[in-house]
């Protein structure tokens, strides 16, 4: 996932825009070195709803970045002050899709004209994602399959309509994260205990699953849909 999001940043968010960059989730920054806040550049702002996660991320990354505890439905930023936003699977943890729409409206509000939002959602067209979302969360959580709440999500068409409704113009869409999730997580954990050459082989094998994006079945194999949207005007 570090490489998946790194490619999205390189392809869609690398052009500087006036105003700071924001990342809307700090789970990776709090627990691992495999995070992408640094790819957005020094001075970027990390947001999370959990004070504990924010404290942990700040302790790991120090003063090069800014950290804010906030609800994405009520962002503490003035209108038009942010240049770039990465919202990686941050908006699909609400029970109702109307909460997603409120978050998108807030993200659009704080973007400067010409600003760019890259957002990903759990892909409802993936059979495993659809099955997971259809089962009771309490069961999945008790079995340790889903450690956090997963809620409403959008596929490509619904996400594009929601972005257009808040005044953002979609410029690109991509199906990402094609590696089967459970085996990939197990192999990634194994790779950390292997010699460097073997670890590199395992990581490359997982990464090569992204080539499935070139096949007609990409909308079924991807675990996430990714969209790039721009705020016109100025």
C-alpha positions as a Markdown table, in Angstrom:
| # | Residue | x | y | z |
|---|---|---|---|---|
| 1 | Unk | 0.0 | 0.0 | 0.0 |
| 2 | Unk | 3.0 | 2.3 | 0.6 |
| 3 | Unk | 3.9 | 1.9 | -3.0 |
| 4 | Unk | 0.3 | 2.1 | -4.3 |
| 5 | Unk | -0.2 | 5.5 | -2.6 |
| 6 | Unk | 3.3 | 6.6 | -3.5 |
| 7 | Unk | 2.4 | 6.1 | -7.2 |
| 8 | Unk | -0.8 | 8.0 | -6.8 |
| 9 | Unk | 1.0 | 10.9 | -5.2 |
| 10 | Unk | 3.8 | 10.9 | -7.9 |
| 11 | Unk | 1.2 | 10.7 | -10.7 |
| 12 | Unk | -1.5 | 12.9 | -9.4 |
| 13 | Unk | -0.2 | 15.2 | -6.6 |
| 14 | Unk | 3.4 | 16.0 | -7.5 |
| 15 | Unk | 2.7 | 19.4 | -9.1 |
| 16 | Unk | 3.0 | 22.1 | -6.4 |
| 17 | Unk | -0.2 | 24.1 | -5.7 |
| 18 | Unk | -0.3 | 27.2 | -3.5 |
| 19 | Unk | -1.2 | 26.2 | 0.1 |
| 20 | Unk | -0.2 | 23.3 | 2.3 |
| 21 | Unk | -0.8 | 19.6 | 1.5 |
| 22 | Unk | -3.1 | 17.5 | 3.7 |
| 23 | Unk | -3.3 | 13.7 | 4.4 |
| 24 | Unk | -6.5 | 12.7 | 6.1 |
| 25 | Unk | -5.5 | 9.5 | 8.0 |
| 26 | Unk | -2.5 | 8.9 | 10.2 |
| 27 | Unk | -2.7 | 5.2 | 11.0 |
| 28 | Unk | 0.4 | 4.2 | 9.0 |
| 29 | Unk | 2.3 | 7.2 | 10.3 |
| 30 | Unk | 1.5 | 6.2 | 13.9 |
| 31 | Unk | 2.7 | 2.6 | 13.7 |
| 32 | Unk | 5.1 | 2.1 | 10.8 |
| 33 | Unk | 7.8 | 3.6 | 8.6 |
| 34 | Unk | 5.7 | 2.6 | 5.5 |
| 35 | Unk | 3.8 | 5.8 | 5.2 |
| 36 | Unk | 3.4 | 8.6 | 2.6 |
| 37 | Unk | 3.0 | 11.8 | 4.6 |
| 38 | Unk | 6.6 | 12.6 | 3.7 |
| 39 | Unk | 5.9 | 12.2 | 0.0 |
| 40 | Unk | 3.6 | 15.3 | 0.3 |
| 41 | Unk | 6.6 | 17.3 | 1.5 |
| 42 | Unk | 7.8 | 19.0 | 4.7 |
| 43 | Unk | 5.2 | 21.2 | 6.3 |
| 44 | Unk | 2.4 | 18.9 | 5.2 |
| 45 | Unk | -0.6 | 18.5 | 7.6 |
| 46 | Unk | -1.8 | 15.1 | 8.9 |
| 47 | Unk | -5.4 | 14.7 | 10.2 |
| 48 | Unk | -7.0 | 12.0 | 12.2 |
| 49 | Unk | -10.0 | 11.7 | 14.5 |
| 50 | Unk | -8.1 | 9.8 | 17.1 |
| 51 | Unk | -6.0 | 11.8 | 19.6 |
| 52 | Unk | -3.9 | 8.7 | 20.4 |
| 53 | Unk | -3.1 | 8.2 | 16.7 |
| 54 | Unk | -2.1 | 11.8 | 16.3 |
| 55 | Unk | 0.1 | 11.7 | 19.3 |
| 56 | Unk | 1.8 | 8.6 | 18.1 |
| 57 | Unk | 2.4 | 10.0 | 14.6 |
| 58 | Unk | 3.8 | 13.2 | 16.0 |
| 59 | Unk | 6.1 | 11.3 | 18.3 |
| 60 | Unk | 7.4 | 9.3 | 15.3 |
| 61 | Unk | 7.7 | 12.1 | 12.7 |
| 62 | Unk | 8.6 | 15.1 | 14.8 |
| 63 | Unk | 8.4 | 18.8 | 13.9 |
| 64 | Unk | 8.7 | 18.5 | 10.1 |
| 65 | Unk | 4.9 | 18.2 | 9.8 |
| 66 | Unk | 1.8 | 19.5 | 11.4 |
| 67 | Unk | -0.8 | 17.3 | 13.1 |
| 68 | Unk | -4.5 | 18.0 | 13.8 |
| 69 | Unk | -7.2 | 16.0 | 15.6 |
| 70 | Unk | -10.4 | 16.6 | 13.7 |
| 71 | Unk | -13.6 | 15.1 | 12.4 |
| 72 | Unk | -13.5 | 15.3 | 8.5 |
| 73 | Unk | -17.1 | 16.5 | 8.6 |
| 74 | Unk | -16.1 | 19.6 | 10.4 |
| 75 | Unk | -12.6 | 20.7 | 9.3 |
| 76 | Unk | -11.0 | 23.6 | 11.3 |
| 77 | Unk | -9.6 | 25.4 | 8.2 |
| 78 | Unk | -10.7 | 28.5 | 6.4 |
| 79 | Unk | -12.1 | 28.4 | 2.9 |
| 80 | Unk | -9.6 | 27.9 | 0.0 |
| 81 | Unk | -6.4 | 27.5 | 2.0 |
| 82 | Unk | -5.2 | 24.0 | 1.0 |
| 83 | Unk | -3.5 | 23.1 | -2.2 |
| 84 | Unk | -3.4 | 19.3 | -2.2 |
| 85 | Unk | -5.3 | 16.6 | -0.3 |
| 86 | Unk | -4.8 | 12.9 | -0.1 |
| 87 | Unk | -7.8 | 11.2 | 1.4 |
| 88 | Unk | -6.8 | 7.5 | 1.4 |
| 89 | Unk | -9.7 | 5.3 | 2.4 |
| 90 | Unk | -10.7 | 7.8 | 5.1 |
| 91 | Unk | -14.3 | 8.4 | 4.1 |
| 92 | Unk | -15.7 | 4.9 | 4.0 |
| 93 | Unk | -15.9 | 4.4 | 7.8 |
| 94 | Unk | -19.4 | 6.1 | 8.2 |
| 95 | Unk | -22.7 | 4.2 | 8.4 |
| 96 | Unk | -24.4 | 6.5 | 5.9 |
| 97 | Unk | -23.3 | 7.8 | 2.5 |
| 98 | Unk | -24.5 | 11.2 | 3.4 |
| 99 | Unk | -21.6 | 11.5 | 5.8 |
| 100 | Unk | -19.3 | 10.9 | 2.9 |
| 101 | Unk | -21.0 | 13.7 | 1.0 |
| 102 | Unk | -20.5 | 16.0 | 4.0 |
| 103 | Unk | -16.8 | 15.1 | 4.1 |
| 104 | Unk | -16.3 | 15.7 | 0.4 |
| 105 | Unk | -18.0 | 19.1 | 0.7 |
| 106 | Unk | -15.6 | 20.1 | 3.5 |
| 107 | Unk | -12.6 | 18.9 | 1.5 |
| 108 | Unk | -13.8 | 20.9 | -1.5 |
| 109 | Unk | -14.4 | 24.0 | 0.7 |
| 110 | Unk | -10.9 | 24.1 | 2.0 |
| 111 | Unk | -9.2 | 23.5 | -1.4 |
| 112 | Unk | -7.8 | 26.6 | -3.2 |
| 113 | Unk | -8.9 | 27.2 | -6.8 |
| 114 | Unk | -6.7 | 24.9 | -8.8 |
| 115 | Unk | -6.3 | 22.6 | -5.8 |
| 116 | Unk | -6.3 | 18.8 | -6.2 |
| 117 | Unk | -8.0 | 16.1 | -4.2 |
| 118 | Unk | -7.0 | 12.5 | -4.5 |
| 119 | Unk | -9.5 | 10.2 | -2.8 |
| 120 | Unk | -9.8 | 6.4 | -2.5 |
| 121 | Unk | -12.8 | 4.3 | -1.5 |
| 122 | Unk | -13.3 | 0.6 | -0.7 |
| 123 | Unk | -14.3 | -0.9 | -4.1 |
| 124 | Unk | -17.9 | -2.2 | -3.9 |
| 125 | Unk | -17.4 | -4.1 | -7.2 |
| 126 | Unk | -14.7 | -6.4 | -5.6 |
| 127 | Unk | -16.6 | -9.5 | -4.5 |
| 128 | Unk | -14.6 | -9.9 | -1.3 |
| 129 | Unk | -15.2 | -6.3 | -0.3 |
| 130 | Unk | -18.9 | -6.7 | -1.1 |
| 131 | Unk | -19.1 | -9.8 | 1.0 |
| 132 | Unk | -17.2 | -8.2 | 3.9 |
| 133 | Unk | -19.5 | -5.1 | 3.8 |
| 134 | Unk | -22.6 | -7.3 | 3.7 |
| 135 | Unk | -21.7 | -9.3 | 6.9 |
| 136 | Unk | -22.3 | -7.9 | 10.4 |
| 137 | Unk | -19.4 | -5.9 | 11.6 |
| 138 | Unk | -19.6 | -7.4 | 15.1 |
| 139 | Unk | -18.9 | -10.9 | 13.7 |
| 140 | Unk | -16.0 | -9.8 | 11.6 |
| 141 | Unk | -14.5 | -7.7 | 14.5 |
| 142 | Unk | -14.9 | -10.6 | 17.0 |
| 143 | Unk | -13.0 | -12.9 | 14.6 |
| 144 | Unk | -10.3 | -10.3 | 14.1 |
| 145 | Unk | -11.0 | -10.1 | 10.3 |
| 146 | Unk | -11.8 | -6.4 | 10.4 |
| 147 | Unk | -10.1 | -4.4 | 13.2 |
| 148 | Unk | -12.0 | -1.1 | 12.5 |
| 149 | Unk | -15.5 | -0.2 | 11.4 |
| 150 | Unk | -16.2 | -0.2 | 7.6 |
| 151 | Unk | -19.3 | 1.5 | 6.4 |
| 152 | Unk | -20.8 | 3.0 | 3.3 |
| 153 | Unk | -18.6 | 3.4 | 0.3 |
| 154 | Unk | -18.7 | 4.6 | -3.3 |
| 155 | Unk | -17.7 | 3.0 | -6.6 |
| 156 | Unk | -16.4 | 5.0 | -9.6 |
| 157 | Unk | -19.8 | 6.3 | -10.8 |
| 158 | Unk | -21.2 | 7.3 | -7.4 |
| 159 | Unk | -17.9 | 8.8 | -6.3 |
| 160 | Unk | -17.7 | 10.9 | -9.5 |
| 161 | Unk | -21.2 | 12.1 | -9.1 |
| 162 | Unk | -20.5 | 13.0 | -5.4 |
| 163 | Unk | -17.4 | 14.9 | -6.3 |
| 164 | Unk | -19.2 | 16.8 | -9.1 |
| 165 | Unk | -22.0 | 17.7 | -6.6 |
| 166 | Unk | -19.5 | 19.6 | -4.4 |
| 167 | Unk | -17.9 | 21.5 | -7.3 |
| 168 | Unk | -14.9 | 19.3 | -8.1 |
| 169 | Unk | -14.0 | 18.1 | -11.6 |
| 170 | Unk | -12.8 | 14.5 | -11.9 |
| 171 | Unk | -9.7 | 14.3 | -14.1 |
| 172 | Unk | -8.6 | 10.7 | -13.6 |
| 173 | Unk | -9.8 | 7.4 | -12.2 |
| 174 | Unk | -7.8 | 4.3 | -11.4 |
| 175 | Unk | -8.5 | 0.8 | -9.9 |
| 176 | Unk | -5.7 | 0.1 | -7.3 |
| 177 | Unk | -4.5 | -2.4 | -4.8 |
| 178 | Unk | -5.0 | -5.7 | -6.7 |
| 179 | Unk | -3.0 | -8.1 | -4.5 |
| 180 | Unk | -5.4 | -10.5 | -2.6 |
| 181 | Unk | -5.5 | -8.7 | 0.7 |
| 182 | Unk | -5.1 | -11.5 | 3.3 |
| 183 | Unk | -2.3 | -13.3 | 1.5 |
| 184 | Unk | -0.5 | -10.1 | 0.8 |
| 185 | Unk | -0.6 | -9.0 | 4.4 |
| 186 | Unk | 0.7 | -12.4 | 5.5 |
| 187 | Unk | 3.5 | -12.3 | 2.9 |
| 188 | Unk | 4.4 | -8.7 | 3.8 |
| 189 | Unk | 4.7 | -9.7 | 7.4 |
| 190 | Unk | 6.8 | -12.7 | 6.4 |
| 191 | Unk | 9.1 | -10.6 | 4.3 |
| 192 | Unk | 10.1 | -8.5 | 7.3 |
| 193 | Unk | 11.7 | -11.6 | 8.8 |
| 194 | Unk | 13.5 | -12.8 | 5.6 |
| 195 | Unk | 17.0 | -11.9 | 4.3 |
| 196 | Unk | 17.0 | -8.8 | 2.2 |
| 197 | Unk | 17.1 | -10.5 | -1.1 |
| 198 | Unk | 14.2 | -12.9 | -0.4 |
| 199 | Unk | 12.2 | -10.0 | 1.2 |
| 200 | Unk | 12.7 | -8.0 | -2.0 |
| 201 | Unk | 11.5 | -10.9 | -4.1 |
| 202 | Unk | 8.3 | -11.3 | -2.0 |
| 203 | Unk | 7.6 | -7.5 | -2.0 |
| 204 | Unk | 8.1 | -7.4 | -5.8 |
| 205 | Unk | 5.7 | -10.3 | -6.3 |
| 206 | Unk | 3.1 | -8.5 | -4.3 |
| 207 | Unk | 3.7 | -5.3 | -6.2 |
| 208 | Unk | 3.4 | -7.0 | -9.6 |
| 209 | Unk | -0.3 | -7.7 | -8.8 |
| 210 | Unk | -0.8 | -4.0 | -9.7 |
| 211 | Unk | -0.3 | -5.1 | -13.4 |
| 212 | Unk | -3.9 | -6.4 | -13.1 |
| 213 | Unk | -5.0 | -2.8 | -13.5 |
| 214 | Unk | -4.3 | -3.2 | -17.3 |
| 215 | Unk | -6.9 | -6.1 | -17.6 |
| 216 | Unk | -10.6 | -5.7 | -18.3 |
| 217 | Unk | -11.3 | -7.3 | -14.9 |
| 218 | Unk | -9.5 | -4.5 | -13.0 |
| 219 | Unk | -12.8 | -3.2 | -11.5 |
| 220 | Unk | -13.3 | -6.6 | -9.9 |
| 221 | Unk | -9.8 | -7.3 | -8.6 |
| 222 | Unk | -9.0 | -3.9 | -7.2 |
| 223 | Unk | -9.7 | -3.3 | -3.5 |
| 224 | Unk | -9.9 | 0.4 | -3.9 |
| 225 | Unk | -11.1 | 2.9 | -6.5 |
| 226 | Unk | -9.0 | 6.1 | -6.7 |
| 227 | Unk | -10.2 | 9.4 | -8.2 |
| 228 | Unk | -8.3 | 12.7 | -8.9 |
| 229 | Unk | -10.5 | 15.8 | -8.8 |
| 230 | Unk | -9.6 | 19.5 | -9.3 |
| 231 | Unk | -11.3 | 22.6 | -7.9 |
| 232 | Unk | -11.8 | 25.0 | -10.9 |
| 233 | Unk | -12.0 | 28.7 | -10.6 |
| 234 | Unk | -9.7 | 31.5 | -9.4 |
